[in-house]
Amino acid sequence: MNECCASNSDGERKFNSVAPFLLIPLAVLIYIFLEPGVDYLVYNILGMDKSSRLTAAVHFFLYDTPKVFILLTVIVFVVGIIRSYFSPEKTRKALEGKPLFIGNIMAAGLGVVTPFCSCSAIPLFIGFVESGIPLGVTFSFLIAAPMINEVALVLLFGLFGWKTALLYMTTGLLIAIVSGWVIGKLKVERFVEEWVYEIQAGNFQLEETKITFKDRISAGYTAVVEIVSKVWIYIVAGIAIGAAVHGYVPENFMASIMGKSAWWSVPLSVLIGVPLYSNAAGIIPILQALLEKGASLGTALAFMMSVIGLSLPEMIILRKVIKLPLIAIFVGVVACGIMAVGFLFNWIY
């Protein structure tokens, strides 16, 4: 019995060590044959009418679901390896002692590549404040970390191309940098809860450990398992909604309420997006369908940024360390930045 258990354990270890290296070639192979495979399934095996709205919705769902999961798996694996080089302590040390505007730029950049979400907001906020990092710099990091994440960039790249993904990353960074700088200039330290300043900075110290590249490969594999297991339901729900929009919403309907001609579409999209909660996995497939139906790029980006960058859970968590006036300032400044981006790209495109 013990020999059998030992054999199973060895087999699991061998599989776990080999599995990460099989991810990318397997994903590439599936991706190559995905579109013709879905076409054959829908039009030949299922025999669906190409002119039907139902067929358009079904094809959208069957094609986009595996496509999104493939893109997500590959990029999260690679980014998981990169993120293994970062830790809260290293991030804090990198920002410590930096002047305001340079600190905002560095903080926003670090927010893109570091593995923190709204769940990490309180310990990071406390650690940053207690280390003497300016409040505006801290907010640049807290804005960039959830808004510009690998899920958003992967899905945008896969669904819209590298130009749109680069546009999203650039404008997101600008919003994080400028919003943090504005908050820093407003001198709002009095709106931080008093108990935050009473905590010793040493409580945030984390032990740095050296890990091998094999460990980093495992970290990438673990990141895939953890992230996909958390967001798969949002992906499926988002694609399902997107498929319904793609198949059944009339061509000119979205253009009438989210098009360039409706000047109020940008502020309305931000106003609607702020109280909503979703992540990039759920919102981007919907964004794809909206754009196909006539929504303008600026309005659609503004809606997506407000949903991802001003999530209600993060604001609830931050309420434990900052007072309501600062939360209102934070939401107002970021929302203005998002609206500026929306108007800018509606004007350009």
Contacts in CASP RR format, 6 or more apart in sequence:
PFRMAT RR
TARGET T0000
AUTHOR 0000-0000-0000
METHOD contacts of the structure
MODEL  1
MNECCASNSDGERKFNSVAPFLLIPLAVLIYIFLEPGVDYLVYNILGMDK
SSRLTAAVHFFLYDTPKVFILLTVIVFVVGIIRSYFSPEKTRKALEGKPL
FIGNIMAAGLGVVTPFCSCSAIPLFIGFVESGIPLGVTFSFLIAAPMINE
VALVLLFGLFGWKTALLYMTTGLLIAIVSGWVIGKLKVERFVEEWVYEIQ
AGNFQLEETKITFKDRISAGYTAVVEIVSKVWIYIVAGIAIGAAVHGYVP
ENFMASIMGKSAWWSVPLSVLIGVPLYSNAAGIIPILQALLEKGASLGTA
LAFMMSVIGLSLPEMIILRKVIKLPLIAIFVGVVACGIMAVGFLFNWIY
16 218 0 8 1.000
16 221 0 8 1.000
17 214 0 8 1.000
19 221 0 8 1.000
20 77 0 8 1.000
20 217 0 8 1.000
20 218 0 8 1.000
20 220 0 8 1.000
20 221 0 8 1.000
21 217 0 8 1.000
23 73 0 8 1.000
23 74 0 8 1.000
23 77 0 8 1.000
23 221 0 8 1.000
23 224 0 8 1.000
24 74 0 8 1.000
24 77 0 8 1.000
27 70 0 8 1.000
27 73 0 8 1.000
27 74 0 8 1.000
28 74 0 8 1.000
30 66 0 8 1.000
30 70 0 8 1.000
31 67 0 8 1.000
31 70 0 8 1.000
34 63 0 8 1.000
34 66 0 8 1.000
34 67 0 8 1.000
34 70 0 8 1.000
35 63 0 8 1.000
38 59 0 8 1.000
38 62 0 8 1.000
38 63 0 8 1.000
39 59 0 8 1.000
41 62 0 8 1.000
42 48 0 8 1.000
42 55 0 8 1.000
42 58 0 8 1.000
42 59 0 8 1.000
42 62 0 8 1.000
43 50 0 8 1.000
46 58 0 8 1.000
48 54 0 8 1.000
48 55 0 8 1.000
48 58 0 8 1.000
48 59 0 8 1.000
49 55 0 8 1.000
53 247 0 8 1.000
53 248 0 8 1.000
54 247 0 8 1.000
56 246 0 8 1.000
56 247 0 8 1.000
57 243 0 8 1.000
57 244 0 8 1.000
57 246 0 8 1.000
57 247 0 8 1.000
57 248 0 8 1.000
58 243 0 8 1.000
60 239 0 8 1.000
60 242 0 8 1.000
60 243 0 8 1.000
60 246 0 8 1.000
60 247 0 8 1.000
60 289 0 8 1.000
61 239 0 8 1.000
61 240 0 8 1.000
61 243 0 8 1.000
64 159 0 8 1.000
64 239 0 8 1.000
64 243 0 8 1.000
64 285 0 8 1.000
64 288 0 8 1.000
65 235 0 8 1.000
65 236 0 8 1.000
65 239 0 8 1.000
67 158 0 8 1.000
68 155 0 8 1.000
68 159 0 8 1.000
68 235 0 8 1.000
68 239 0 8 1.000
68 281 0 8 1.000
68 285 0 8 1.000
69 228 0 8 1.000
69 232 0 8 1.000
69 235 0 8 1.000
71 154 0 8 1.000
71 155 0 8 1.000
71 157 0 8 1.000
71 158 0 8 1.000
72 151 0 8 1.000
72 154 0 8 1.000
72 155 0 8 1.000
72 227 0 8 1.000
72 228 0 8 1.000
72 231 0 8 1.000
72 235 0 8 1.000
72 281 0 8 1.000
73 224 0 8 1.000
73 228 0 8 1.000
75 150 0 8 1.000
75 153 0 8 1.000
75 154 0 8 1.000
76 150 0 8 1.000
76 151 0 8 1.000
76 154 0 8 1.000
76 220 0 8 1.000
76 223 0 8 1.000
76 224 0 8 1.000
76 227 0 8 1.000
76 228 0 8 1.000
77 220 0 8 1.000
77 221 0 8 1.000
77 223 0 8 1.000
77 224 0 8 1.000
78 220 0 8 1.000
79 113 0 8 1.000
79 150 0 8 1.000
79 220 0 8 1.000
79 223 0 8 1.000
80 115 0 8 1.000
80 219 0 8 1.000
80 220 0 8 1.000
80 223 0 8 1.000
80 224 0 8 1.000
81 216 0 8 1.000
81 217 0 8 1.000
81 219 0 8 1.000
81 220 0 8 1.000
82 113 0 8 1.000
83 113 0 8 1.000
83 114 0 8 1.000
83 115 0 8 1.000
83 219 0 8 1.000
83 223 0 8 1.000
84 211 0 8 1.000
84 215 0 8 1.000
84 216 0 8 1.000
84 219 0 8 1.000
84 220 0 8 1.000
85 216 0 8 1.000
86 110 0 8 1.000
86 113 0 8 1.000
86 114 0 8 1.000
86 115 0 8 1.000
87 206 0 8 1.000
87 208 0 8 1.000
88 116 0 8 1.000
88 120 0 8 1.000
88 123 0 8 1.000
88 124 0 8 1.000
88 127 0 8 1.000
88 204 0 8 1.000
88 206 0 8 1.000
89 204 0 8 1.000
89 205 0 8 1.000
89 206 0 8 1.000
89 208 0 8 1.000
90 208 0 8 1.000
91 110 0 8 1.000
91 114 0 8 1.000
91 124 0 8 1.000
91 141 0 8 1.000
92 124 0 8 1.000
92 127 0 8 1.000
92 128 0 8 1.000
92 131 0 8 1.000
92 133 0 8 1.000
92 204 0 8 1.000
94 106 0 8 1.000
94 110 0 8 1.000
95 103 0 8 1.000
95 106 0 8 1.000
95 107 0 8 1.000
95 110 0 8 1.000
95 128 0 8 1.000
95 131 0 8 1.000
95 133 0 8 1.000
95 137 0 8 1.000
95 141 0 8 1.000
96 131 0 8 1.000
96 132 0 8 1.000
96 133 0 8 1.000
97 132 0 8 1.000
97 133 0 8 1.000
98 106 0 8 1.000
98 133 0 8 1.000
98 137 0 8 1.000
100 134 0 8 1.000
100 136 0 8 1.000
100 137 0 8 1.000
100 181 0 8 1.000
100 184 0 8 1.000
101 177 0 8 1.000
101 181 0 8 1.000
103 134 0 8 1.000
103 137 0 8 1.000
103 140 0 8 1.000
104 136 0 8 1.000
104 137 0 8 1.000
104 140 0 8 1.000
104 176 0 8 1.000
104 177 0 8 1.000
104 178 0 8 1.000
104 180 0 8 1.000
104 181 0 8 1.000
105 140 0 8 1.000
105 177 0 8 1.000
106 137 0 8 1.000
107 137 0 8 1.000
107 138 0 8 1.000
107 140 0 8 1.000
107 141 0 8 1.000
107 144 0 8 1.000
107 176 0 8 1.000
108 140 0 8 1.000
108 141 0 8 1.000
108 143 0 8 1.000
108 144 0 8 1.000
108 172 0 8 1.000
108 173 0 8 1.000
108 176 0 8 1.000
108 177 0 8 1.000
109 144 0 8 1.000
109 173 0 8 1.000
109 176 0 8 1.000
110 141 0 8 1.000
110 144 0 8 1.000
111 141 0 8 1.000
111 144 0 8 1.000
111 145 0 8 1.000
111 148 0 8 1.000
111 176 0 8 1.000
112 144 0 8 1.000
112 145 0 8 1.000
112 148 0 8 1.000
112 149 0 8 1.000
112 169 0 8 1.000
112 173 0 8 1.000
114 145 0 8 1.000
115 223 0 8 1.000
116 124 0 8 1.000
116 145 0 8 1.000
117 145 0 8 1.000
117 146 0 8 1.000
117 149 0 8 1.000
118 146 0 8 1.000
118 311 0 8 1.000
118 313 0 8 1.000
118 314 0 8 1.000
118 317 0 8 1.000
119 317 0 8 1.000
120 145 0 8 1.000
121 142 0 8 1.000
121 314 0 8 1.000
121 317 0 8 1.000
121 318 0 8 1.000
121 321 0 8 1.000
122 317 0 8 1.000
122 318 0 8 1.000
122 320 0 8 1.000
122 321 0 8 1.000
123 204 0 8 1.000
124 138 0 8 1.000
124 141 0 8 1.000
124 142 0 8 1.000
125 138 0 8 1.000
125 142 0 8 1.000
125 196 0 8 1.000
125 318 0 8 1.000
125 321 0 8 1.000
125 322 0 8 1.000
126 196 0 8 1.000
126 199 0 8 1.000
126 203 0 8 1.000
126 204 0 8 1.000
126 321 0 8 1.000
127 133 0 8 1.000
127 201 0 8 1.000
127 204 0 8 1.000
128 137 0 8 1.000
128 138 0 8 1.000
128 141 0 8 1.000
129 135 0 8 1.000
129 138 0 8 1.000
129 192 0 8 1.000
129 196 0 8 1.000
129 197 0 8 1.000
130 196 0 8 1.000
130 197 0 8 1.000
130 199 0 8 1.000
130 200 0 8 1.000
130 201 0 8 1.000
130 202 0 8 1.000
130 204 0 8 1.000
131 201 0 8 1.000
131 204 0 8 1.000
134 184 0 8 1.000
135 183 0 8 1.000
135 184 0 8 1.000
135 188 0 8 1.000
135 189 0 8 1.000
135 192 0 8 1.000
136 180 0 8 1.000
136 181 0 8 1.000
136 183 0 8 1.000
136 184 0 8 1.000
137 180 0 8 1.000
137 184 0 8 1.000
139 179 0 8 1.000
139 180 0 8 1.000
139 183 0 8 1.000
139 184 0 8 1.000
139 330 0 8 1.000
140 176 0 8 1.000
140 177 0 8 1.000
140 179 0 8 1.000
140 180 0 8 1.000
140 181 0 8 1.000
141 176 0 8 1.000
142 314 0 8 1.000
142 318 0 8 1.000
143 175 0 8 1.000
143 176 0 8 1.000
143 179 0 8 1.000
143 180 0 8 1.000
143 309 0 8 1.000
143 334 0 8 1.000
144 172 0 8 1.000
144 173 0 8 1.000
144 176 0 8 1.000
146 308 0 8 1.000
146 309 0 8 1.000
146 311 0 8 1.000
146 314 0 8 1.000
147 172 0 8 1.000
147 175 0 8 1.000
147 176 0 8 1.000
147 305 0 8 1.000
147 308 0 8 1.000
147 309 0 8 1.000
148 168 0 8 1.000
148 169 0 8 1.000
148 172 0 8 1.000
148 173 0 8 1.000
148 176 0 8 1.000
149 280 0 8 1.000
151 227 0 8 1.000
151 231 0 8 1.000
151 279 0 8 1.000
151 280 0 8 1.000
151 281 0 8 1.000
152 168 0 8 1.000
152 280 0 8 1.000
152 284 0 8 1.000
152 308 0 8 1.000
153 165 0 8 1.000
153 168 0 8 1.000
153 169 0 8 1.000
155 280 0 8 1.000
155 281 0 8 1.000
155 284 0 8 1.000
155 285 0 8 1.000
156 164 0 8 1.000
156 165 0 8 1.000
156 168 0 8 1.000
156 284 0 8 1.000
157 164 0 8 1.000
157 165 0 8 1.000
158 165 0 8 1.000
159 284 0 8 1.000
159 285 0 8 1.000
159 288 0 8 1.000
160 288 0 8 1.000
160 291 0 8 1.000
164 297 0 8 1.000
167 301 0 8 1.000
167 345 0 8 1.000
168 301 0 8 1.000
171 301 0 8 1.000
171 305 0 8 1.000
171 341 0 8 1.000
171 345 0 8 1.000
172 305 0 8 1.000
172 341 0 8 1.000
174 341 0 8 1.000
175 305 0 8 1.000
175 334 0 8 1.000
175 337 0 8 1.000
175 338 0 8 1.000
175 341 0 8 1.000
178 337 0 8 1.000
179 330 0 8 1.000
179 333 0 8 1.000
179 334 0 8 1.000
179 337 0 8 1.000
180 333 0 8 1.000
182 333 0 8 1.000
183 329 0 8 1.000
183 330 0 8 1.000
183 333 0 8 1.000
186 329 0 8 1.000
188 325 0 8 1.000
188 326 0 8 1.000
188 329 0 8 1.000
191 322 0 8 1.000
191 323 0 8 1.000
191 325 0 8 1.000
191 326 0 8 1.000
191 329 0 8 1.000
192 321 0 8 1.000
192 322 0 8 1.000
192 323 0 8 1.000
192 326 0 8 1.000
193 320 0 8 1.000
193 321 0 8 1.000
193 322 0 8 1.000
193 323 0 8 1.000
196 321 0 8 1.000
211 219 0 8 1.000
231 279 0 8 1.000
231 281 0 8 1.000
231 282 0 8 1.000
232 281 0 8 1.000
234 278 0 8 1.000
234 279 0 8 1.000
234 281 0 8 1.000
234 282 0 8 1.000
235 281 0 8 1.000
235 282 0 8 1.000
235 285 0 8 1.000
237 282 0 8 1.000
238 281 0 8 1.000
238 282 0 8 1.000
238 283 0 8 1.000
238 285 0 8 1.000
238 286 0 8 1.000
239 282 0 8 1.000
239 285 0 8 1.000
241 285 0 8 1.000
241 286 0 8 1.000
241 289 0 8 1.000
242 285 0 8 1.000
242 286 0 8 1.000
242 288 0 8 1.000
242 289 0 8 1.000
243 289 0 8 1.000
244 289 0 8 1.000
245 254 0 8 1.000
245 286 0 8 1.000
245 289 0 8 1.000
245 290 0 8 1.000
245 293 0 8 1.000
246 289 0 8 1.000
246 292 0 8 1.000
246 293 0 8 1.000
249 289 0 8 1.000
249 293 0 8 1.000
250 293 0 8 1.000
251 293 0 8 1.000
251 294 0 8 1.000
252 294 0 8 1.000
253 293 0 8 1.000
254 290 0 8 1.000
254 293 0 8 1.000
254 294 0 8 1.000
254 295 0 8 1.000
255 261 0 8 1.000
255 293 0 8 1.000
255 294 0 8 1.000
255 295 0 8 1.000
255 296 0 8 1.000
256 262 0 8 1.000
257 265 0 8 1.000
258 265 0 8 1.000
258 269 0 8 1.000
258 290 0 8 1.000
258 294 0 8 1.000
258 295 0 8 1.000
258 296 0 8 1.000
258 299 0 8 1.000
258 300 0 8 1.000
258 303 0 8 1.000
259 265 0 8 1.000
259 294 0 8 1.000
259 295 0 8 1.000
259 296 0 8 1.000
259 299 0 8 1.000
259 346 0 8 1.000
260 296 0 8 1.000
260 299 0 8 1.000
260 346 0 8 1.000
265 296 0 8 1.000
265 299 0 8 1.000
266 298 0 8 1.000
266 299 0 8 1.000
266 302 0 8 1.000
266 339 0 8 1.000
266 342 0 8 1.000
266 343 0 8 1.000
266 346 0 8 1.000
267 339 0 8 1.000
269 299 0 8 1.000
269 300 0 8 1.000
269 302 0 8 1.000
269 303 0 8 1.000
269 306 0 8 1.000
270 302 0 8 1.000
270 303 0 8 1.000
270 306 0 8 1.000
270 335 0 8 1.000
270 338 0 8 1.000
270 339 0 8 1.000
272 303 0 8 1.000
272 306 0 8 1.000
273 303 0 8 1.000
273 306 0 8 1.000
273 307 0 8 1.000
273 310 0 8 1.000
274 306 0 8 1.000
274 307 0 8 1.000
274 310 0 8 1.000
274 331 0 8 1.000
274 335 0 8 1.000
275 312 0 8 1.000
276 306 0 8 1.000
276 307 0 8 1.000
276 312 0 8 1.000
277 307 0 8 1.000
277 311 0 8 1.000
277 312 0 8 1.000
277 313 0 8 1.000
278 307 0 8 1.000
278 308 0 8 1.000
279 308 0 8 1.000
280 304 0 8 1.000
280 308 0 8 1.000
283 304 0 8 1.000
283 307 0 8 1.000
283 308 0 8 1.000
284 304 0 8 1.000
287 300 0 8 1.000
287 303 0 8 1.000
287 304 0 8 1.000
290 300 0 8 1.000
290 303 0 8 1.000
291 297 0 8 1.000
291 300 0 8 1.000
296 345 0 8 1.000
296 346 0 8 1.000
296 349 0 8 1.000
297 345 0 8 1.000
297 346 0 8 1.000
297 349 0 8 1.000
298 341 0 8 1.000
298 342 0 8 1.000
298 343 0 8 1.000
298 344 0 8 1.000
298 345 0 8 1.000
298 346 0 8 1.000
298 349 0 8 1.000
299 342 0 8 1.000
299 346 0 8 1.000
301 341 0 8 1.000
301 342 0 8 1.000
301 345 0 8 1.000
302 338 0 8 1.000
302 339 0 8 1.000
302 341 0 8 1.000
302 342 0 8 1.000
305 338 0 8 1.000
305 341 0 8 1.000
306 335 0 8 1.000
306 338 0 8 1.000
309 334 0 8 1.000
310 331 0 8 1.000
310 334 0 8 1.000
310 335 0 8 1.000
310 338 0 8 1.000
315 327 0 8 1.000
315 330 0 8 1.000
315 331 0 8 1.000
318 327 0 8 1.000
318 330 0 8 1.000
319 327 0 8 1.000
322 330 0 8 1.000
END
